Amino acid sequence: MEIANALLEILKYTLPALIVFVTAYFLLTRYMQREITAKAIELKLNRDKDIVQLRLQAYERLSFFLERINFLSVISRVRTPDMLASELQYAIVKNIREEFEHNLSQQIYVSSDAWNLIVQAKEEMAKTANLFGTQLPSEASAGQFINALFTGIQSANMPLPTEHALEFLKAECRQLF
C-alpha cells in the first residue's frame, strides 16, 4: 500500500505538470505556425511589391527606348551638318541597335509578347532606314534621305512599329494595377 500511496503522490504532481506541458506545447505550436504563416505572407507581399516596382521601371525604360528609336529622335541626335544619306542611314541603324543593346536586360520583366514587339519594332525601324537609304544615289545628302524617309512613311499611312509596341506596353502596364 505504501507503494500505491507513493505512486499516487508522484502522479498527483506529475499528471498536472504533464497536462500543463502538453497544453503549452500545442498552444505554442499553433502560435508559431501562425507567426510563420504571417511572416511568409509579409515576405511575399514585400517581394511582390519589389517585383512590381522593377516591372514598372522596365516598362518605363522600354517606352523610353521606343521613343529614342523614333526617326525624329534618332535623326536629331546623330545628324551632323555635312552628312551624306548613306552616313545618316548607317548612323541611324547603329544608334537603334545600340539603344536596343542597352535595354536587353529589360526583357526579363515584361511578357514575351511585349518583348517580341520591341524586337520587331527595332528590326522594322532599322529595315525602314535601310530601305530608304538604299533607294537614294550614293551622293545624296542627309536632307534628301530625311525627305525620302518621311515622305515614304507618310505615304504608307500606317503607324510606326514603335507606336504599336508603345501602345501594347501601355496596355500591359495597366494590367499590373
C-alpha positions in Angstrom: 0.0 0.0 0.0 2.8 2.2 0.7 4.0 1.8 -2.9 0.5 2.6 -4.1 0.4 5.8 -2.0 3.9 6.8 -3.2 2.7 6.2 -6.8 -0.4 8.3 -6.2 1.8 11.0 -4.7 4.0 11.0 -7.7 1.0 11.1 -10.1 -0.6 13.9 -8.1 2.4 16.1 -9.1 3.4 14.8 -12.4 -0.1 14.4 -14.1 -1.0 18.1 -13.7 2.5 19.1 -14.9 2.2 16.7 -17.9 -1.2 18.3 -18.8 0.2 21.8 -18.5 3.2 20.7 -20.6 1.0 19.2 -23.4 -1.3 22.2 -23.4 1.6 24.7 -23.6 3.2 22.6 -26.3 0.1 22.7 -28.5 -0.6 26.4 -27.9 3.0 27.3 -28.7 3.0 25.2 -31.8 -0.2 26.8 -33.1 1.2 30.3 -32.2 4.5 29.6 -34.0 2.6 28.2 -37.1 0.5 31.4 -37.3 3.6 33.6 -36.9 5.4 31.7 -39.6 2.4 32.0 -41.9 2.1 35.7 -41.2 5.8 36.2 -41.9 5.6 34.3 -45.1 2.7 36.4 -46.3 4.5 39.6 -45.3 7.6 38.5 -47.2 5.6 37.6 -50.3 3.8 41.0 -50.2 7.2 42.8 -50.0 8.6 40.6 -52.8 5.6 41.2 -55.0 5.9 45.0 -54.3 9.5 44.9 -55.3 8.8 42.9 -58.5 6.0 45.3 -59.5 8.4 48.2 -59.0 11.1 46.5 -61.2 8.5 45.8 -63.8 7.3 49.4 -63.8 10.9 50.5 -64.3 11.3 48.1 -67.2 8.1 49.4 -68.9 9.4 53.0 -68.4 12.8 52.1 -69.9 11.3 50.3 -72.8 8.9 53.1 -73.6 11.8 55.5 -73.4 13.7 53.2 -75.8 10.8 53.2 -78.3 10.8 57.0 -78.2 14.5 57.2 -78.7 14.5 55.0 -81.8 11.7 57.0 -83.4 13.2 58.6 -86.5 12.7 62.2 -85.4 14.6 61.5 -82.2 17.4 59.4 -83.7 18.0 61.9 -86.5 18.1 64.9 -84.1 20.8 63.0 -82.1 23.0 61.6 -84.9 22.8 64.1 -87.8 25.7 66.4 -88.5 25.6 69.3 -91.0 27.6 67.8 -93.9 26.4 64.2 -93.7 25.6 62.1 -96.7 22.5 60.0 -96.9 24.5 56.8 -96.5 26.3 58.1 -93.5 23.0 59.2 -91.9 21.4 55.8 -92.7 24.4 54.0 -91.1 24.3 56.3 -88.0 20.5 55.7 -87.6 20.8 51.9 -87.8 23.8 51.9 -85.5 22.1 54.1 -82.9 18.9 51.9 -83.0 21.0 48.8 -82.4 23.0 50.5 -79.6 19.8 51.6 -77.8 18.4 48.1 -78.1 21.6 46.5 -76.7 21.4 49.0 -73.8 18.0 47.7 -72.9 18.3 44.0 -73.4 18.1 43.2 -69.7 14.6 44.6 -69.5 13.2 41.5 -71.3 13.0 39.5 -68.1 10.5 41.9 -66.6 8.0 42.1 -69.5 5.9 39.4 -71.2 7.2 37.5 -74.2 4.6 39.2 -76.4 5.8 42.6 -75.3 9.4 41.8 -75.8 8.7 40.3 -79.3 7.0 43.6 -80.3 10.0 45.5 -79.0 12.4 43.4 -81.1 10.1 43.6 -84.1 9.9 47.4 -83.7 13.6 47.7 -83.6 14.0 45.5 -86.6 11.4 47.3 -88.6 12.8 50.7 -87.8 16.3 49.6 -88.9 14.9 47.9 -92.0 12.9 51.1 -93.0 16.0 53.2 -92.6 18.0 50.8 -94.8 15.2 50.6 -97.4 15.0 54.3 -98.0 18.8 54.7 -97.7 19.4 52.1 -100.5 16.9 53.8 -102.8 18.9 57.0 -103.0 22.1 57.7 -105.1 25.4 57.4 -103.2 26.0 61.2 -103.4 22.5 62.1 -101.9 22.5 64.4 -98.9 21.2 63.6 -95.5 18.4 66.1 -96.1 17.3 64.1 -99.2 17.4 61.0 -97.1 15.2 62.6 -94.4 12.7 63.9 -97.1 12.5 60.4 -98.7 12.1 58.7 -95.4 9.3 60.9 -94.1 7.5 61.0 -97.4 7.6 57.2 -97.6 6.3 56.9 -94.0 3.5 59.4 -94.6 2.5 57.7 -97.9 2.3 54.3 -96.1 -0.3 55.9 -93.9 0.4 53.4 -91.1 1.6 53.9 -87.6 5.3 53.2 -87.0 6.1 49.9 -85.3 7.3 51.9 -82.3 3.8 53.4 -81.9 2.2 49.9 -81.9 4.7 48.5 -79.5 4.3 51.5 -77.2 0.5 51.1 -77.1 1.0 47.4 -76.3 3.4 48.3 -73.4 1.0 50.8 -72.0 -1.9 48.2 -72.0 0.3 45.6 -70.4 1.5 48.0 -67.8 -2.1 48.9 -66.9 -2.7 45.2 -66.1 -0.3 45.5 -63.2 -2.8 47.5 -61.3 
